[in-house]
Amino acid sequence: MLAEQQAHEARLRSEREAAEAELRKQREAEEARLAEQRAELVRQQAAIDAANAERERIEREATRAAEARAWAEQQAREMEARVEAQRIADEQAAEAERREREAAAEAERAALEAEVARLHALHFANDGLGMLEDVMNEIVRPIGQECCGRPGSACCGCPEPVFHTVDSLATELNKWRNELIQRRAEQKEAA
């Protein structure tokens, strides 16, 4: 009986050990399967994270590119606006300069006409000075007309008298008027 009991206990122990070994084997297999699933989940999560990171990188680059395009377009619009404003300012300055030149030329023409009118009045007031008008017609060209192709002070000084300003004409005409008056006085004294 003791031997039977010992054999029975040995068999139970052996069965228990076998059952425990089987449970241990099943548990290890289950743990391995769970570890493999966890590893697969980690791999999948890493792939998802990598895909999300790539998507975010692409979105950031697209956003930066769009911002760069918008900035470049804004700069181009601002440059166009500056160029247009400069063009308008240049046109306005050129127009103002043209008006000033026209006004100056008109003022010189008016001064010349006034000087001619004064000389005509002198002609009628002083008998014998009528030849002054003939002299004027021979020597005076319109103000601003060049004798040599160069304007004003750059004139070549050709022999034909040409007056580029009212002052130069008035000075010369006063000199001639004084000479004529002096000649007339000398003619009266001689007579």
Secondary structure, DSSP 8 states (H G I E B T S, - for coil): -HHHHHHHHHHHHHHHHHHHHHHHHHHHHHHHHHHHHHHHHHHHHHHHHHHHHHHHHHHHHHHHHHHHHHHHHHHHHHHHHHHHHHHHHHHHHHHHHHHHHHHHHHHHHHHHHHHHHHHHHHHHHSTT-THHHHHHHHH---TT--SSS--GGG----SS---SSHHHHHHHHHHHHHHHHHHHHHHHHH-
